[in-house]
Amino acid sequence: MTAPRSARGPRGRRAEHTADTRRALLRAARTLFAERGYTATGTEDIVAAAQVTRGALYHHFKDKADLFRAVMGDCAQDMAERLVEQETARAEAQSGDAWTLLRLGFQSFLDACNDPDFQRIVLVEGPAVLGHSAWDALVEQHGYVLLAEELTRAIAEGSIQPMPVAPLTRLLAALISEASLYIARAEDHARARREAGEVLDRLLTGLTLPGVPGGGRAGGADFGDAPGAGFGRTGA
């Protein structure tokens, strides 16, 4: 197959080089921010690791904070895509009502909070560097629509009490968000993950309608230690 003419000309090569430079900066910054943290990582370290010039960094990003914001967004998007892929595969592989699958999905997200890059960059450094609103924006960007859709399905299936979906979505998102921050900031991450998972699902059980199969722990699963999630688990 012949490459498009634009990709063969100077303009196409320039665009490709620009994109490669940006990706190199993001990769280098992500590694360094995850290993050292924001404060201990200098722009000179980033450009050296990316093998680009300082001018290239400031061509793509206003300053170090702007670069960090992009890294945080990429890290959150990567995790969101992994979780969606995992939970979609789970839904296709096993039968279950939307509420049961959603509760398992919540536990998978709590597992993800112990993924080293996600934990350090998104949950710990992100709110400290950019303010809590940056984390709230990521929750809204990656979580609200999907969560609202699944809650609507759960209500339609008769698994949970009928109630306005918009406030329910925001309140559950806030609950899960706080659980994730609690895990990330704890001294014992594994214990915090286990206990937060248990508390979260006990609260969610209160929404389940009486008589729904597996109303306490759907299908007998222990939601405080949900199997098969596997992101950054640090042990029991």
C-alpha positions as CSV (number, residue, x, y, z in Angstrom):
1,M,0.0,0.0,0.0
2,T,1.4,3.4,-0.9
3,A,1.6,6.0,1.9
4,P,-0.6,9.1,1.6
5,R,1.1,11.9,-0.2
6,S,0.8,14.2,2.8
7,A,2.7,11.6,4.9
8,R,5.5,11.5,2.3
9,G,6.0,15.2,2.0
10,P,7.8,17.6,4.3
11,R,4.6,18.7,6.1
12,G,3.7,15.0,6.8
13,R,7.2,14.2,8.1
14,R,7.1,17.4,10.3
15,A,3.8,16.4,11.8
16,E,5.0,12.9,12.5
17,H,8.1,14.2,14.1
18,T,6.1,16.6,16.3
19,A,3.8,13.8,17.4
20,D,6.8,11.6,18.2
21,T,8.4,14.3,20.3
22,R,5.2,14.8,22.3
23,R,4.9,11.1,22.9
24,A,8.5,10.9,24.0
25,L,8.0,13.7,26.5
26,L,4.9,12.1,27.9
27,R,6.5,8.7,28.3
28,A,9.6,10.2,30.0
29,A,7.6,12.4,32.3
30,R,5.3,9.6,33.3
31,T,8.1,7.4,34.3
32,L,9.9,10.1,36.2
33,F,6.8,11.4,37.9
34,A,5.8,7.9,39.0
35,E,9.3,7.1,40.4
36,R,10.2,10.5,41.9
37,G,7.1,12.5,42.3
38,Y,6.4,15.9,40.8
39,T,8.5,18.1,43.0
40,A,11.7,16.0,42.7
41,T,11.4,15.8,38.9
42,G,13.0,18.7,37.0
43,T,12.3,19.7,33.4
44,E,16.0,19.1,32.7
45,D,15.5,15.4,33.8
46,I,12.5,15.0,31.5
47,V,14.1,16.4,28.4
48,A,17.2,14.3,29.0
49,A,15.2,11.1,29.4
50,A,13.1,12.0,26.3
51,Q,16.2,13.0,24.4
52,V,14.7,16.2,23.2
53,T,15.5,19.9,23.8
54,R,14.0,22.2,26.4
55,G,12.6,24.2,23.5
56,A,10.7,21.1,22.4
57,L,9.2,20.7,25.8
58,Y,8.0,24.3,25.9
59,H,6.7,24.0,22.3
60,H,4.3,21.3,23.4
61,F,3.6,22.4,27.0
62,K,3.3,25.7,28.8
63,D,5.3,24.6,31.8
64,K,6.0,21.5,34.0
65,A,2.5,21.7,35.5
66,D,0.9,21.6,32.1
67,L,3.0,18.6,31.2
68,F,2.0,16.9,34.4
69,R,-1.7,17.6,33.7
70,A,-1.3,15.8,30.3
71,V,0.5,12.9,31.9
72,M,-2.2,12.6,34.6
73,G,-4.9,12.6,31.9
74,D,-3.1,10.0,29.8
75,C,-2.6,7.8,32.9
76,A,-6.3,8.1,33.9
77,Q,-7.4,7.3,30.3
78,D,-5.2,4.3,30.1
79,M,-6.7,2.9,33.3
80,A,-10.2,3.7,32.3
81,E,-9.7,1.8,29.0
82,R,-8.2,-1.2,30.7
83,L,-11.1,-1.3,33.2
84,V,-13.8,-0.9,30.5
85,E,-12.1,-3.7,28.5
86,Q,-11.9,-6.0,31.5
87,E,-15.5,-5.4,32.7
88,T,-16.9,-5.8,29.1
89,A,-15.2,-9.1,28.9
90,R,-16.5,-10.1,32.3
91,A,-20.1,-9.2,31.2
92,E,-19.7,-11.2,28.0
93,A,-18.2,-14.2,29.8
94,Q,-20.6,-14.6,32.7
95,S,-24.3,-14.0,33.1
96,G,-25.4,-11.5,35.7
97,D,-27.6,-8.5,36.3
98,A,-26.3,-5.0,35.7
99,W,-26.1,-4.3,39.4
100,T,-24.0,-7.3,40.3
101,L,-21.6,-6.5,37.4
102,L,-21.4,-2.9,38.4
103,R,-20.6,-3.8,42.0
104,L,-17.8,-6.1,40.8
105,G,-16.6,-3.3,38.5
106,F,-16.4,-1.0,41.5
107,Q,-14.1,-3.5,43.2
108,S,-12.0,-3.7,40.1
109,F,-11.5,0.0,40.2
110,L,-10.4,-0.2,43.8
111,D,-7.9,-2.8,42.8
112,A,-6.6,-0.3,40.1
113,C,-5.9,2.2,42.9
114,N,-2.9,0.1,43.8
115,D,-1.4,0.2,40.3
116,P,1.9,2.1,40.9
117,D,1.6,4.7,38.1
118,F,-2.1,5.4,38.6
119,Q,-1.7,5.6,42.4
120,R,1.3,8.0,42.4
121,I,0.4,10.2,39.5
122,V,-3.4,10.4,39.5
123,L,-4.4,9.8,43.1
124,V,-1.5,11.2,45.2
125,E,0.4,13.8,43.1
126,G,-2.5,14.9,40.9
127,P,-4.7,16.5,43.6
128,A,-1.6,17.9,45.4
129,V,-0.2,19.5,42.3
130,L,-3.3,20.6,40.4
131,G,-5.9,20.7,43.1
132,H,-8.8,18.4,43.9
133,S,-10.8,19.8,41.0
134,A,-8.4,18.1,38.6
135,W,-9.3,14.7,40.0
136,D,-13.0,15.6,40.0
137,A,-12.7,16.5,36.3
138,L,-11.2,13.1,35.5
139,V,-14.0,11.3,37.4
140,E,-16.6,13.2,35.5
141,Q,-14.8,12.7,32.1
142,H,-14.2,8.9,32.5
143,G,-16.9,7.7,34.9
144,Y,-20.2,9.6,34.9
145,V,-21.7,8.5,31.5
146,L,-20.9,4.8,31.9
147,L,-22.0,4.8,35.5
148,A,-25.3,6.5,34.7
149,E,-26.0,4.0,31.9
150,E,-25.4,1.0,34.2
151,L,-27.4,2.4,37.0
152,T,-30.3,3.0,34.6
153,R,-30.1,-0.6,33.5
154,A,-30.0,-1.8,37.1
155,I,-33.2,0.1,37.9
156,A,-34.9,-1.1,34.8
157,E,-34.0,-4.7,35.7
158,G,-35.5,-4.2,39.2
159,S,-32.2,-4.8,41.1
160,I,-32.2,-1.5,42.9
161,Q,-34.6,1.0,44.2
162,P,-36.0,3.4,41.5
163,M,-34.6,6.8,42.1
164,P,-33.3,9.8,40.1
165,V,-30.2,8.6,38.3
166,A,-28.3,11.9,38.0
167,P,-27.8,12.5,41.8
168,L,-27.3,8.8,42.4
169,T,-24.5,8.8,39.8
170,R,-22.8,11.8,41.4
171,L,-23.1,10.5,44.9
172,L,-21.8,7.0,44.1
173,A,-19.0,8.6,42.0
174,A,-18.0,10.7,45.0
175,L,-18.1,7.7,47.3
176,I,-15.9,5.7,45.0
177,S,-13.6,8.6,44.5
178,E,-13.1,9.0,48.3
179,A,-12.4,5.3,48.6
180,S,-9.7,5.5,46.0
181,L,-8.0,8.4,47.7
182,Y,-8.2,6.7,51.0
183,I,-6.4,3.6,49.5
184,A,-3.7,5.7,47.8
185,R,-2.9,7.7,50.9
186,A,-2.9,4.8,53.4
187,E,0.3,3.5,54.9
188,D,-0.9,-0.1,54.3
189,H,-2.4,0.0,50.8
190,A,-3.4,-3.7,50.8
191,R,-5.3,-3.4,54.1
192,A,-6.9,-0.1,53.0
193,R,-8.0,-1.7,49.7
194,R,-9.6,-4.7,51.5
195,E,-11.4,-2.6,54.1
196,A,-12.6,0.1,51.7
197,G,-14.0,-2.6,49.4
198,E,-15.9,-4.2,52.2
199,V,-17.3,-0.9,53.4
200,L,-18.2,0.2,49.9
201,D,-20.2,-2.9,49.1
202,R,-22.0,-2.9,52.4
203,L,-23.2,0.6,51.6
204,L,-24.2,-0.5,48.1
205,T,-26.1,-3.5,49.5
206,G,-28.5,-1.0,51.0
207,L,-29.7,0.0,47.5
208,T,-30.5,-3.6,46.5
209,L,-34.2,-4.4,46.5
210,P,-35.3,-7.2,48.8
211,G,-35.6,-10.6,47.1
212,V,-33.0,-9.9,44.4
213,P,-30.8,-13.0,44.1
214,G,-27.5,-12.5,45.8
215,G,-28.7,-9.3,47.4
216,G,-26.1,-9.3,50.1
217,R,-23.1,-10.5,48.1
218,A,-24.2,-11.2,44.6
219,G,-23.5,-14.8,43.5
220,G,-21.7,-15.4,46.8
221,A,-18.7,-13.3,45.7
222,D,-16.7,-11.5,48.4
223,F,-16.7,-8.0,47.1
224,G,-14.1,-6.8,49.5
225,D,-11.6,-9.1,47.7
226,A,-13.2,-9.5,44.3
227,P,-11.4,-12.1,42.2
228,G,-10.0,-11.5,38.7
229,A,-9.4,-7.7,38.9
230,G,-5.7,-8.0,39.2
231,F,-4.5,-4.3,38.8
232,G,-1.6,-3.6,41.1
233,R,-2.7,-6.0,43.8
234,T,-0.2,-6.0,46.7
235,G,-1.4,-9.0,48.5
236,A,-3.8,-9.7,51.4
